[in-house]
Amino acid sequence: MTTKEFTAEVLVGLDGSDGSRQAMRWGADEAALRHTRLHLVHVQEWPATWSAPLPHDPQLDVWAQSLVREQATRVREDHPGLNVRTTVLSGTFTATELGEAAATAGLVALGSSEVGRGGHGFAVGSVSLAVAGTAPRPVVLVRPGAPADGVGQEISLATHDAATPPAGQTATGNITVGLDPRDPCQALLAFAFEEAALHRARLRFVHGWKPFPSYGYGGAVHGGIDEETQTRARTEINGLLAPWRRQYPEVETDVSIAKGSPANSLMDASLDARLVVVGRRSRAVPVGTRLGHVAHAVVHHSPAPVAVVPLA
């Protein structure tokens, strides 16, 4: 397949943390693969009271400029010739500023905390969660950690070394996609197939289904209801995938249908993934997360980086 030329930049939010530095490395690899620009953004959040902003410390400006300048230098050393630009923004809410900057990007990469296989605790901060829940572009939440080879690790598998496998070889780990055929899936499928083609990775589509409350009675009367439900779901999913498989014939795919919680099914599949992809419906809620319960569970507990793709 001919290499595509991308125009929309890859945006990375920097805050000086280990997570944001790992996101920068992940974003730089993506920008290089996509033949596009890397945009490093740091937001200075104004300290404020309910009535007025508090006095600003000029040293914060010096630190912010130093941060983006040093990180840009590191990226250029690792990726000679990569187009890198830096921006320091100011505002009352970091998530709002990053979300607005993301409107012109093709992809956003943000840091998150390390998470163990047990999935205990929350791994995503409020800023990353807010951007993932509102940005108009796909947002990838990258875990901190050293590069690793293999599966089932407690650290990120989307690493600097794994991003560019030798020609003809498949990258370590699948790209795992949570898929519900009842959702508008075209944006999700476009992102997933594009990523798989770029990384020469296999796509695994995972669909979990939970029985209706009346299932117990129906299952007793009709013992083949499990098989029928799974066959119907597989047929629907294969129908959705058919045009994408024709467009990306080099991408290997498989479909996994599991009875049980969709979130748990996707979490189990994420243990050997290099990237997990989930969709986000538009949800007009005044407070709280705008992610659905499956996406919310995965972004907090997946050991692999998670891409949140806004659906129509």
PEFEN-V860523 format. One record per residue. D_FIRST is the distance of its C-alpha to the first C-alpha in Angstrom with 2 decimals. Layout:
D_FIRST + D_FIRST
This chain:
0.00 + 3.79 + 6.40 + 8.73 + 12.38 + 14.82 + 18.46 + 20.34 + 21.80 + 22.19 + 25.91 + 27.92 + 31.54 + 33.82 + 37.32 + 38.03 + 37.57 + 35.69 + 33.47 + 32.50 + 31.83 + 29.46 + 27.77 + 27.52 + 25.81 + 23.34 + 22.79 + 22.44 + 19.65 + 17.83 + 18.61 + 17.34 + 13.92 + 13.85 + 15.26 + 18.27 + 21.98 + 23.92 + 27.16 + 29.96 + 32.69 + 36.12 + 38.59 + 42.31 + 43.98 + 47.41 + 50.19 + 52.24 + 55.25 + 55.73 + 57.44 + 55.80 + 53.36 + 54.91 + 55.35 + 52.18 + 52.12 + 50.88 + 49.85 + 47.05 + 45.55 + 45.80 + 44.16 + 41.29 + 40.50 + 40.79 + 38.42 + 35.49 + 36.21 + 36.29 + 33.13 + 31.26 + 32.58 + 31.30 + 27.77 + 27.80 + 29.12 + 26.30 + 23.56 + 24.89 + 23.65 + 22.62 + 24.19 + 26.77 + 29.47 + 32.35 + 34.59 + 37.84 + 38.90 + 42.22 + 43.24 + 45.26 + 42.38 + 39.38 + 37.23 + 38.01 + 37.07 + 33.76 + 32.98 + 33.72 + 31.64 + 28.67 + 28.81 + 26.80 + 24.33 + 20.94 + 21.76 + 25.09 + 25.93 + 29.53 + 31.55 + 33.47 + 35.96 + 35.52 + 36.06 + 37.17 + 36.12 + 39.23 + 37.98 + 41.38 + 41.89 + 39.79 + 36.87 + 35.97 + 38.29 + 39.44 + 37.42 + 34.02 + 35.01 + 36.12 + 32.97 + 30.77 + 33.05 + 33.10 + 30.14 + 28.08 + 24.82 + 23.38 + 25.63 + 24.92 + 28.14 + 27.84 + 30.47 + 32.29 + 32.47 + 31.55 + 28.21 + 28.32 + 26.61 + 27.14 + 27.82 + 30.77 + 31.49 + 33.47 + 31.32 + 27.89 + 24.94 + 22.55 + 23.81 + 23.19 + 22.51 + 20.34 + 17.88 + 15.94 + 15.83 + 15.45 + 12.23 + 11.90 + 14.46 + 14.89 + 16.86 + 20.48 + 21.26 + 19.70 + 18.90 + 21.79 + 22.12 + 25.50 + 25.27 + 28.14 + 27.41 + 30.45 + 28.87 + 26.68 + 23.39 + 20.69 + 20.58 + 20.60 + 17.73 + 15.58 + 16.40 + 16.04 + 12.56 + 11.38 + 13.39 + 12.27 + 8.55 + 10.05 + 12.58 + 11.04 + 14.06 + 15.54 + 16.77 + 20.45 + 22.06 + 25.81 + 28.45 + 32.10 + 34.91 + 38.58 + 41.26 + 43.51 + 47.11 + 48.31 + 45.90 + 48.61 + 50.82 + 48.01 + 46.77 + 50.32 + 50.70 + 47.29 + 46.00 + 42.55 + 41.60 + 39.25 + 37.26 + 37.23 + 36.06 + 33.18 + 32.17 + 32.27 + 30.16 + 27.50 + 27.44 + 27.09 + 24.26 + 22.30 + 22.90 + 21.50 + 18.34 + 17.73 + 15.89 + 13.66 + 12.92 + 11.98 + 9.68 + 8.01 + 8.72 + 7.62 + 10.26 + 13.75 + 16.55 + 20.31 + 23.17 + 26.51 + 29.57 + 32.65 + 36.16 + 37.48 + 36.85 + 33.29 + 33.72 + 34.92 + 32.20 + 29.51 + 31.55 + 31.80 + 28.05 + 27.55 + 29.41 + 26.45 + 23.78 + 22.04 + 21.85 + 23.63 + 22.67 + 25.50 + 26.26 + 29.26 + 31.27 + 33.27 + 36.73 + 39.59 + 41.86 + 44.47 + 44.46 + 42.55 + 38.88 + 36.59 + 34.34 + 34.83 + 36.46 + 33.35 + 31.39 + 34.66 + 35.18 + 31.69 + 31.60 + 35.02 + 34.68 + 31.14 + 30.93 + 27.21 + 25.96 + 25.88 + 23.78 + 25.91 + 24.12 + 26.52 + 26.54 + 27.81
